[in-house]
Amino acid sequence: MRKLILALAIALFAPMAGAVQPDEVLDDPVLEARARELSKGLRCLVCRNENIDESNAELARDLRLFVRERLVAGDTDAQVLAAVVDSYGEFALLNPRATGANLLLWIAGPAMFLIALGVGGAFVLGRKRAAANAPEGLSDAEEARLKEILGP
Amino acid sequence: MITELGHFALILAFAVSIVQAIVPLVGAHMRWPAAMAVAEPAATAQFLLTLASFGALTYAFVVSDFSLVLVTQNSHTLKPMLYKISGVWGNHEGSLLLWVLILTLFGALAAWFGGGLPTTLRARVLAVQSAISVAFFAFLLFTSNPFLRMEVPPYDGQGLNPLLQDPGLAFHPPFLYVGYVGLSICFSFAVAALIEGRVDAAWGRWVRPWTLLSWLNLSVGIGLGSWWAYYELGWGGFWFWDPVENASFMPWLLAAALLHSAIVVEKREALKNWTILLAILAFGFSLIGTFIVRSGVITSVHAFTNDPTRGTFILAILAFFLGGALTLYAARANSMEAKGVFGVVSRESFLVLNNILLAVAALVVFVGTVWPLVAELLFDRKLSVGPPFFNLAFTPFFVLLALLLPIGAILPWKRAQLARASKGLRVAFALAVAMAALVWAMQSGRSAMGPLGLFLGTWLVAGAATDLLLRTGRGGWSSRLGRLGRLPRADWGKAIAHAGLGITIFGIAGLLAWEIEDIRVAQPGAPYEVGRWTVELVGVENARGPNYFAERATLNVRDGEALVATLHPETRNYPVAGMPTVEAGIANGFWRDIYLVVGEQQADGGWVVRTYIKPLANWIWTGAIIMALGGVLSLTDRRYRVAAGAQRAARNAVPAE
């Protein structure tokens, strides 16, 4: 249903623009590849959940052109991203920065994994110990029941 | 008239569900057989009434009864019949009715096939299941009634969103809902077991088929959705880490974990606490998914409507069931003692690892999905969490899972030797390494994703084959092959599902690593090269469909001199909805898809043409279907068939007072 929004965006931002257009593509293939890579990490601000590389919205086109202008002007990738954040805010970054509270987001997975490994490991070792302590053979009650089943 | 009957049936079903939620529960507590016996006919009645109600709504859509608000807003007389019917669940109210229908269907199935369950457990399961129905009937009737009438019916409807007028999407929600809602039975079993205070091997055996059923439907549903996105969205993406996709992916991950931990409960009577918790969480995440899709709190492209009352209502349902079940869990879980003992290297411990990885992966998806909301509420930071985050944070866990899977699958229960297991897997490992090395050499220095993905894919598929072969024991090849055919279906199902995962990984790796893309203004009659193919725009003409106008391009794709395909990508315009859509022209192939999209005409008379070569694209969905097939095979195994399993289990069950 991604396309629904795409279509809404088209309806709102007519005329239809279509994702990356031939006239946007830079002559230098290395710069263009960097532009594409950066575009995939930037959010189209009017279309909820698309990156600007895929979006048809006019605003996304503006942002794509902006990224390319900065690249041609000699910016590094980090500088381009910083410039985008300056004008549009952190919201434009699809890859959230690992700063401040966002560290929680980035650490959540690995931390949870380590904790789970600890708990799981302790459980498995506990089972192993239980295995070592488990009485060999049958208990008295089981012995009696077995006799009963086997009959005289 | 039929509409009123449908509405009335729905209200009646609501009343029945209230009775079914209370009477059997009291009966089970007081040991009143008559009260417990209410559950079964009530479950059947609830289902039949909801079915009648759903039938009435479908009828209204089929005959285009525009006196209903819902039909007016979502249908149109010119729409093809298939989409009139799928329009029933192409909106919030109708899809919720479908959701409730499936909920009551599962309740009825549990009643019909639960003959072998202990009486009190069955009464409790059905009562808990019905409590969920009560909540959703109330939600439906009080906030999202599909049977509201128009005061003045219009002459024609507003039509269904053209993007939803597609076979892939028509059938994708029902599969997903069966998956989501199927987990409600596991939840009911878990809560009933907590109330009973008893979980044994038989419990694991009862829960497994239901988990399997929802998991395989989720696989099909997610696969269909992804396939639809691929061919319909116009650039061939297959997964976007959109909140709504995540909403279906989290239950899938947890259902997969539950599937594996329930095996440990059944075979080894260990991991009971954890399995109960998983069963609660898996359905909890289904509810969270519902909340995400229908509340509009988390902005998503899929979201139905942004209505605060509905969001609050679902949140209340979520809080009640998840909170209630977890409280019960906290009070009762300690009374369940683990019995099975096993060594550090054993299938049990690998299944523990499997569960850790799947659960942590689900958690990463969850945290990433809700983080924008949390960051805004607590830290006043308006930010996005998109695919780059998920790719980085999620993938390592899944890679680890795929690495460990074939080893865990062939390890024996209780105590195993790694050396012996690795001996069996030598061939599979060598194959996988050879494949990765070959690809690494051929592609010379491009992304490492391709070789890694092909390594994992080969490792999984060859590992699954090894698993089957090892099951045939020793002896000559002919006798082993004979035994291969006689292996239980569950063994085949397991191997096929694992191999399916490998095939999906193949597809994802191929698509991500070796896609070729070309964007240009193409002049009619001027061929150009993309990779080893030559593409030529022949022309563009106007065309019209049943309810749309289109610009239809014709392109020839050649490999050298040989014509590979003639494709017709379109841009469509649906006048009723006033929306343009893009239909890609796709030549499906075993090794690659050729994917063409035509955009606008340029001033110089040329057309914008996008050409994508997508290697192994179809393997992604084929893998999902194969995984689901493995599930079906397992489900039809004599030992696990719902009825057979339940009946036999009942005979074996010994009360552990």
HADDOCK unambig.tbl for C-alpha pairs under 7 A between the chains (distance, minus, plus):
assign (segid A and resid 1 and name CA) (segid B and resid 301 and name CA) 6.06 0.50 0.50
assign (segid A and resid 1 and name CA) (segid B and resid 302 and name CA) 5.03 0.50 0.50
assign (segid A and resid 2 and name CA) (segid B and resid 301 and name CA) 4.98 0.50 0.50
assign (segid A and resid 2 and name CA) (segid B and resid 302 and name CA) 6.33 0.50 0.50
assign (segid A and resid 3 and name CA) (segid B and resid 163 and name CA) 6.89 0.50 0.50
assign (segid A and resid 3 and name CA) (segid B and resid 233 and name CA) 5.78 0.50 0.50
assign (segid A and resid 4 and name CA) (segid B and resid 163 and name CA) 6.48 0.50 0.50
assign (segid A and resid 5 and name CA) (segid B and resid 301 and name CA) 5.92 0.50 0.50
assign (segid A and resid 7 and name CA) (segid B and resid 579 and name CA) 6.31 0.50 0.50
assign (segid A and resid 7 and name CA) (segid B and resid 580 and name CA) 6.68 0.50 0.50
assign (segid A and resid 7 and name CA) (segid B and resid 581 and name CA) 6.99 0.50 0.50
assign (segid A and resid 11 and name CA) (segid B and resid 579 and name CA) 6.86 0.50 0.50
assign (segid A and resid 18 and name CA) (segid B and resid 599 and name CA) 6.86 0.50 0.50
assign (segid A and resid 22 and name CA) (segid B and resid 519 and name CA) 5.93 0.50 0.50
assign (segid A and resid 22 and name CA) (segid B and resid 520 and name CA) 5.02 0.50 0.50
assign (segid A and resid 22 and name CA) (segid B and resid 521 and name CA) 6.39 0.50 0.50
assign (segid A and resid 41 and name CA) (segid B and resid 388 and name CA) 6.62 0.50 0.50
assign (segid A and resid 48 and name CA) (segid B and resid 299 and name CA) 6.45 0.50 0.50
assign (segid A and resid 48 and name CA) (segid B and resid 300 and name CA) 6.31 0.50 0.50
assign (segid A and resid 48 and name CA) (segid B and resid 301 and name CA) 6.26 0.50 0.50
assign (segid A and resid 49 and name CA) (segid B and resid 242 and name CA) 6.90 0.50 0.50
assign (segid A and resid 49 and name CA) (segid B and resid 300 and name CA) 6.46 0.50 0.50
assign (segid A and resid 49 and name CA) (segid B and resid 301 and name CA) 6.38 0.50 0.50
assign (segid A and resid 90 and name CA) (segid B and resid 382 and name CA) 6.64 0.50 0.50
assign (segid A and resid 90 and name CA) (segid B and resid 383 and name CA) 5.33 0.50 0.50
assign (segid A and resid 91 and name CA) (segid B and resid 382 and name CA) 5.54 0.50 0.50
assign (segid A and resid 91 and name CA) (segid B and resid 383 and name CA) 3.92 0.50 0.50
assign (segid A and resid 91 and name CA) (segid B and resid 384 and name CA) 5.23 0.50 0.50
assign (segid A and resid 92 and name CA) (segid B and resid 384 and name CA) 6.90 0.50 0.50
assign (segid A and resid 93 and name CA) (segid B and resid 384 and name CA) 6.16 0.50 0.50
assign (segid A and resid 94 and name CA) (segid B and resid 384 and name CA) 5.26 0.50 0.50
assign (segid A and resid 94 and name CA) (segid B and resid 385 and name CA) 5.20 0.50 0.50
assign (segid A and resid 94 and name CA) (segid B and resid 386 and name CA) 4.36 0.50 0.50
assign (segid A and resid 94 and name CA) (segid B and resid 387 and name CA) 6.86 0.50 0.50
assign (segid A and resid 94 and name CA) (segid B and resid 388 and name CA) 6.59 0.50 0.50
assign (segid A and resid 95 and name CA) (segid B and resid 385 and name CA) 5.88 0.50 0.50
assign (segid A and resid 95 and name CA) (segid B and resid 386 and name CA) 5.85 0.50 0.50
assign (segid A and resid 95 and name CA) (segid B and resid 388 and name CA) 5.25 0.50 0.50
assign (segid A and resid 95 and name CA) (segid B and resid 389 and name CA) 5.20 0.50 0.50
assign (segid A and resid 96 and name CA) (segid B and resid 383 and name CA) 6.98 0.50 0.50
assign (segid A and resid 96 and name CA) (segid B and resid 384 and name CA) 6.38 0.50 0.50
assign (segid A and resid 96 and name CA) (segid B and resid 385 and name CA) 5.79 0.50 0.50
assign (segid A and resid 105 and name CA) (segid B and resid 367 and name CA) 6.71 0.50 0.50
assign (segid A and resid 105 and name CA) (segid B and resid 368 and name CA) 6.93 0.50 0.50
assign (segid A and resid 108 and name CA) (segid B and resid 364 and name CA) 6.99 0.50 0.50
assign (segid A and resid 109 and name CA) (segid B and resid 360 and name CA) 6.39 0.50 0.50
assign (segid A and resid 109 and name CA) (segid B and resid 364 and name CA) 5.26 0.50 0.50
assign (segid A and resid 109 and name CA) (segid B and resid 393 and name CA) 6.99 0.50 0.50
assign (segid A and resid 112 and name CA) (segid B and resid 360 and name CA) 6.49 0.50 0.50
assign (segid A and resid 113 and name CA) (segid B and resid 360 and name CA) 5.99 0.50 0.50
assign (segid A and resid 116 and name CA) (segid B and resid 356 and name CA) 6.17 0.50 0.50
assign (segid A and resid 120 and name CA) (segid B and resid 352 and name CA) 6.72 0.50 0.50
assign (segid A and resid 124 and name CA) (segid B and resid 344 and name CA) 6.11 0.50 0.50
assign (segid A and resid 124 and name CA) (segid B and resid 349 and name CA) 6.32 0.50 0.50
assign (segid A and resid 125 and name CA) (segid B and resid 344 and name CA) 6.59 0.50 0.50
assign (segid A and resid 127 and name CA) (segid B and resid 341 and name CA) 5.00 0.50 0.50
assign (segid A and resid 127 and name CA) (segid B and resid 342 and name CA) 5.72 0.50 0.50
assign (segid A and resid 128 and name CA) (segid B and resid 341 and name CA) 6.28 0.50 0.50
assign (segid A and resid 128 and name CA) (segid B and resid 342 and name CA) 5.40 0.50 0.50
assign (segid A and resid 128 and name CA) (segid B and resid 343 and name CA) 4.82 0.50 0.50
assign (segid A and resid 128 and name CA) (segid B and resid 344 and name CA) 6.51 0.50 0.50
assign (segid A and resid 130 and name CA) (segid B and resid 341 and name CA) 6.10 0.50 0.50
assign (segid A and resid 131 and name CA) (segid B and resid 341 and name CA) 4.99 0.50 0.50
assign (segid A and resid 131 and name CA) (segid B and resid 342 and name CA) 6.16 0.50 0.50
